[in-house]
């Protein structure tokens, strides 16, 4: 069980690193940076299971990934974070 939790924590950290990069990128529109920060904060919420945190963040990121103002490289990073988070299950 702890091996699975360790893998999930690595995935959460990997996704958070990607989201931090998006949140700190000044070439990305402010609303997208703000949403990346919110998703990152959701991943840090230890009151929820890793799978619940991932699901909440995926929902938020999925909505923002439809934004037509998002630069393509930022969209690719968001999709990358989503694909990492989709591997986290209860």
C-alpha positions as a Markdown table, in Angstrom:
| # | Residue | x | y | z |
|---|---|---|---|---|
| 1 | Unk | 0.0 | 0.0 | 0.0 |
| 2 | Unk | 2.7 | 2.5 | 0.9 |
| 3 | Unk | 4.5 | 1.8 | -2.4 |
| 4 | Unk | 1.3 | 2.9 | -4.3 |
| 5 | Unk | 1.0 | 6.0 | -2.1 |
| 6 | Unk | 4.7 | 6.9 | -2.8 |
| 7 | Unk | 4.1 | 6.6 | -6.6 |
| 8 | Unk | 1.0 | 8.8 | -6.2 |
| 9 | Unk | 2.9 | 11.4 | -4.3 |
| 10 | Unk | 5.6 | 11.4 | -7.0 |
| 11 | Unk | 2.9 | 12.0 | -9.6 |
| 12 | Unk | 1.3 | 14.8 | -7.6 |
| 13 | Unk | 4.8 | 16.4 | -7.3 |
| 14 | Unk | 5.4 | 16.0 | -11.0 |
| 15 | Unk | 2.0 | 17.7 | -11.8 |
| 16 | Unk | 2.7 | 20.5 | -9.3 |
| 17 | Unk | 6.0 | 21.2 | -10.9 |
| 18 | Unk | 4.3 | 21.6 | -14.3 |
| 19 | Unk | 1.6 | 23.8 | -12.9 |
| 20 | Unk | 4.1 | 26.0 | -11.1 |
| 21 | Unk | 5.9 | 26.5 | -14.4 |
| 22 | Unk | 2.6 | 27.6 | -16.0 |
| 23 | Unk | 1.6 | 29.8 | -13.0 |
| 24 | Unk | 5.0 | 31.6 | -13.1 |
| 25 | Unk | 5.1 | 32.1 | -16.9 |
| 26 | Unk | 4.4 | 35.8 | -17.6 |
| 27 | Unk | 3.7 | 35.1 | -21.3 |
| 28 | Unk | 0.6 | 33.1 | -20.2 |
| 29 | Unk | -2.7 | 35.0 | -19.7 |
| 30 | Unk | -3.3 | 35.9 | -16.0 |
| 31 | Unk | -6.6 | 33.9 | -15.7 |
| 32 | Unk | -4.8 | 30.7 | -16.9 |
| 33 | Unk | -1.9 | 31.4 | -14.4 |
| 34 | Unk | -4.4 | 31.9 | -11.7 |
| 35 | Unk | -6.2 | 28.6 | -12.5 |
| 36 | Unk | -2.9 | 26.7 | -12.6 |
| 37 | Unk | -2.2 | 28.1 | -9.1 |
| 38 | Unk | -5.7 | 27.0 | -7.9 |
| 39 | Unk | -5.2 | 23.5 | -9.3 |
| 40 | Unk | -1.8 | 23.4 | -7.6 |
| 41 | Unk | -3.3 | 24.4 | -4.3 |
| 42 | Unk | -6.0 | 21.6 | -4.7 |
| 43 | Unk | -3.2 | 19.1 | -5.1 |
| 44 | Unk | -1.7 | 20.3 | -1.8 |
| 45 | Unk | -5.0 | 19.8 | 0.2 |
| 46 | Unk | -4.1 | 16.9 | 2.5 |
| 47 | Unk | -7.7 | 16.7 | 3.8 |
| 48 | Unk | -8.5 | 14.8 | 0.6 |
| 49 | Unk | -7.2 | 11.5 | -0.8 |
| 50 | Unk | -4.6 | 11.8 | -3.6 |
| 51 | Unk | -7.3 | 10.5 | -6.1 |
| 52 | Unk | -9.8 | 13.2 | -4.9 |
| 53 | Unk | -7.2 | 15.9 | -5.2 |
| 54 | Unk | -6.2 | 14.8 | -8.7 |
| 55 | Unk | -9.9 | 14.6 | -9.8 |
| 56 | Unk | -10.5 | 18.1 | -8.6 |
| 57 | Unk | -7.5 | 19.5 | -10.3 |
| 58 | Unk | -8.2 | 17.6 | -13.5 |
| 59 | Unk | -11.7 | 19.1 | -13.6 |
| 60 | Unk | -10.4 | 22.6 | -13.2 |
| 61 | Unk | -7.6 | 22.1 | -15.7 |
| 62 | Unk | -9.9 | 20.5 | -18.2 |
| 63 | Unk | -12.1 | 23.6 | -18.2 |
| 64 | Unk | -9.3 | 26.0 | -18.6 |
| 65 | Unk | -7.6 | 23.9 | -21.4 |
| 66 | Unk | -10.5 | 25.0 | -23.7 |
| 67 | Unk | -9.5 | 28.7 | -23.4 |
| 68 | Unk | -8.8 | 30.0 | -26.9 |
| 69 | Unk | -6.4 | 32.6 | -25.6 |
| 70 | Unk | -4.1 | 29.9 | -24.2 |
| 71 | Unk | -0.7 | 29.6 | -25.9 |
| 72 | Unk | -0.2 | 26.2 | -27.5 |
| 73 | Unk | 2.9 | 25.4 | -25.3 |
| 74 | Unk | 0.9 | 26.2 | -22.2 |
| 75 | Unk | -2.0 | 24.0 | -23.4 |
| 76 | Unk | 0.6 | 21.2 | -23.9 |
| 77 | Unk | 1.9 | 21.6 | -20.3 |
| 78 | Unk | -1.7 | 21.6 | -19.0 |
| 79 | Unk | -2.4 | 18.3 | -20.9 |
| 80 | Unk | 0.8 | 16.9 | -19.6 |
| 81 | Unk | -0.3 | 17.6 | -16.0 |
| 82 | Unk | -3.7 | 16.1 | -16.6 |
| 83 | Unk | -2.3 | 12.9 | -18.1 |
| 84 | Unk | 0.0 | 12.5 | -15.0 |
| 85 | Unk | -2.9 | 13.1 | -12.6 |
| 86 | Unk | -5.2 | 10.6 | -14.5 |
| 87 | Unk | -2.9 | 7.9 | -13.3 |
| 88 | Unk | -3.9 | 8.5 | -9.6 |
| 89 | Unk | -6.8 | 6.3 | -8.5 |
| 90 | Unk | -8.2 | 5.2 | -5.1 |
